Amino acid sequence: MSKQEPDVIFGTEDLLLSLCNSVTRVLNVATNTHIRYSGMVQRISKTCLKPDIGCFVLFDGGFSGLVIINFTAQAAMELYESYLLNMGMSRADLVTSFTSDEVSNVMGELMNQVVGDFTGKVQRELQTQITQNQPKMLLLNKQVIMSVDANLDQPEARRVTFYTSTNRIFYLELAVDNIQFIKMVDFEVPAPPDPTAVMAQVHNNELSAPGPAHNSSADDDTDEFLKSLGM
């Protein structure tokens, strides 16, 4: 009698680890520095936006959730400078204040790449699909508790500490349903895209893209979204 193979189960902590690896994978390539995260994770009861820059993304589809990254001013400026210098910009052309829109735009772009990398891995490794909204960036001078309506039946929340190459700290928070993926049959996981090629494509798109036009409809959608969160 053959021994039955144990089920392969992919749970909340595995999902969090995959997201953390997306953060380090994207930021390491984007900034050409070494980003790392703590080996310990915190169970938290609520997700929240904290000073100095809070960024969040909602995703939905095969499962729903929320990703938040809270940057201190020092961590945000280090990542902003490293990213643009790595893209070939001169230090003299960089802004010097974290309250500048340019810093928020760069942080939003980096988070968009992080969550895009994560959703790609979910599709390849878990064979399900999730979609994300556009990252929202907020400059904060005090803590904001977020209550998010993301269709979570049994929400679980986690927080992980990240360190820049100069040991400046930022935090990632994840809120998802208490879910498990159980592997029923073997399948081959496709190879991930080359992050260097992705960054080169982003750089080429930024060089060829026209200047941003004001989109009042998008602004209205953002305002309505924030109002729905009680903000």
C-alpha positions in Angstrom: 0.0 0.0 0.0 1.6 3.2 -1.1 1.9 6.1 1.3 -0.3 9.1 0.4 1.7 12.3 -0.3 0.9 15.1 2.1 -1.1 18.1 0.8 0.9 21.2 -0.1 -0.8 24.1 1.6 -0.2 27.8 0.9 -1.5 30.0 3.7 -1.5 33.6 5.0 2.2 33.5 6.1 3.2 32.1 2.7 1.3 34.9 1.0 3.0 37.4 3.2 6.4 35.9 2.5 5.8 36.1 -1.2 4.8 39.8 -0.9 7.9 40.6 1.2 10.1 38.9 -1.5 8.4 41.1 -4.1 9.2 44.2 -2.1 12.9 43.3 -1.8 13.1 42.0 -5.4 11.7 45.1 -7.0 13.4 47.7 -4.7 16.8 46.0 -4.9 16.7 46.3 -8.7 15.1 49.7 -8.8 17.5 51.4 -6.4 20.5 49.2 -6.9 20.8 48.9 -3.1 20.2 46.1 -0.6 16.7 46.1 1.0 16.0 43.5 3.7 13.2 42.6 6.0 12.9 41.2 9.6 12.7 37.5 10.2 9.9 38.2 12.7 6.3 39.1 11.7 3.7 40.9 13.9 0.1 39.9 14.1 -1.9 43.1 14.3 -5.6 43.8 14.8 -5.9 46.8 12.4 -4.0 48.1 9.5 -3.1 51.8 9.6 -1.4 54.6 7.7 1.4 56.2 9.6 3.7 59.3 9.1 5.5 60.4 7.1 4.2 58.9 3.8 1.6 56.2 3.8 0.8 54.3 0.6 -2.0 51.7 0.1 -3.3 49.4 -2.6 -6.5 47.3 -2.6 -6.7 44.1 -4.6 -9.6 41.8 -5.5 -10.3 38.7 -7.5 -9.5 35.2 -6.4 -9.1 36.7 -3.0 -9.3 40.2 -1.6 -6.9 42.2 0.5 -5.1 45.4 1.3 -1.4 46.3 1.2 0.0 49.3 3.1 3.6 50.6 3.2 4.5 53.3 5.7 7.6 55.2 5.0 9.5 57.5 7.3 10.7 60.7 5.6 14.3 59.5 5.8 13.5 56.1 4.2 11.3 57.6 1.5 14.1 60.1 0.5 16.7 57.4 0.5 14.6 55.2 -1.8 13.6 58.2 -4.0 17.2 59.3 -4.5 18.6 55.9 -5.1 15.9 55.1 -7.6 16.4 58.2 -9.7 20.1 58.1 -9.5 20.0 54.5 -10.7 17.8 55.7 -13.6 20.6 58.1 -14.6 19.4 61.4 -13.2 21.8 63.9 -11.7 21.7 64.5 -7.9 21.4 68.3 -8.7 18.0 67.6 -10.3 16.5 65.8 -7.3 14.2 67.5 -4.8 15.3 67.8 -1.2 11.9 67.6 0.7 9.9 64.5 1.2 6.7 66.6 1.0 7.4 67.2 -2.7 4.9 65.6 -5.2 7.8 64.1 -7.0 8.7 62.0 -4.0 5.1 60.8 -3.6 5.0 59.9 -7.3 8.1 57.9 -7.1 6.9 56.0 -4.0 3.6 55.3 -5.8 5.4 54.0 -8.9 7.6 51.7 -6.8 4.7 50.4 -4.9 2.8 49.8 -8.2 5.8 47.7 -9.4 5.9 45.8 -6.1 2.2 44.9 -6.2 2.4 44.1 -9.9 5.3 41.7 -9.2 3.2 40.1 -6.4 0.1 39.7 -8.5 2.1 38.1 -11.3 3.5 35.5 -8.8 0.0 34.8 -7.5 -1.1 34.1 -11.0 1.9 31.8 -11.8 2.2 30.0 -8.4 -1.4 29.8 -7.1 -3.2 29.7 -10.5 -5.6 32.4 -9.6 -6.1 36.0 -10.6 -6.1 39.2 -8.6 -6.4 42.8 -9.8 -5.1 45.9 -8.0 -6.2 49.5 -8.0 -3.9 52.5 -8.5 -1.7 53.0 -5.4 -2.8 56.0 -3.2 -0.2 58.1 -1.5 -0.9 60.3 1.6 1.4 62.7 3.4 0.6 62.4 7.1 1.5 64.2 10.3 -0.4 61.8 12.6 -1.4 58.2 12.6 -4.6 57.3 10.6 -6.5 54.1 11.4 -7.9 52.6 8.2 -11.1 50.7 8.2 -11.3 49.1 4.8 -14.3 47.5 3.1 -12.4 44.9 1.0 -15.0 42.0 1.2 -13.0 40.3 3.9 -15.0 37.6 5.7 -12.3 36.5 8.2 -9.7 39.3 8.0 -6.1 38.6 9.2 -3.5 41.4 9.4 0.3 41.2 9.6 3.1 43.8 9.8 6.7 43.3 8.7 9.7 45.7 9.3 11.9 46.5 6.4 15.4 48.1 6.4 17.1 50.2 3.7 20.8 49.8 2.9 21.5 52.5 5.6 19.2 50.8 8.1 16.3 53.3 7.8 13.0 51.6 8.6 9.7 51.3 6.8 6.8 49.0 7.4 4.7 46.7 5.3 1.2 45.7 6.4 -1.0 43.1 4.8 -4.7 42.4 5.5 -6.3 39.4 3.8 -8.9 36.7 4.5 -7.9 33.7 6.4 -7.4 31.6 3.3 -5.5 28.4 2.3 -4.5 27.2 -1.2 -4.2 23.4 -1.3 -2.2 21.9 -4.2 -4.3 19.0 -5.7 -2.2 18.2 -8.8 1.4 18.9 -9.8 2.0 21.7 -12.3 5.0 23.6 -13.7 5.4 27.2 -12.4 6.4 29.5 -15.3 9.7 31.4 -14.9 9.2 35.0 -13.5 10.0 38.0 -15.8 13.5 39.5 -15.7 13.3 42.4 -13.3 16.2 44.3 -15.0 14.2 44.1 -18.3 11.1 45.3 -16.6 12.9 48.3 -15.1 14.4 49.1 -18.5 11.0 49.1 -20.0 9.6 51.4 -17.3 12.5 53.8 -17.9 11.8 53.8 -21.7 8.1 54.4 -21.1 8.9 57.4 -18.8 11.2 58.9 -21.4 8.6 58.5 -24.2 5.5 59.3 -22.3 3.9 62.8 -22.7 3.5 65.1 -19.7 0.7 64.1 -17.3 -2.7 65.7 -18.0 -5.0 66.6 -15.2 -7.8 64.0 -14.9 -10.6 65.4 -12.8 -12.6 62.1 -13.1 -9.7 60.2 -11.6 -9.4 62.8 -8.8 -13.1 62.5 -8.1 -12.8 58.7 -8.0 -10.0 59.0 -5.5 -11.9 61.4 -3.3 -14.9 59.1 -3.3 -12.8 56.1 -2.5 -11.2 57.9 0.5 -14.6 59.1 1.7 -15.7 55.4 1.6 -12.8 54.6 4.0 -14.0 57.4 6.4 -11.0 59.6 5.5 
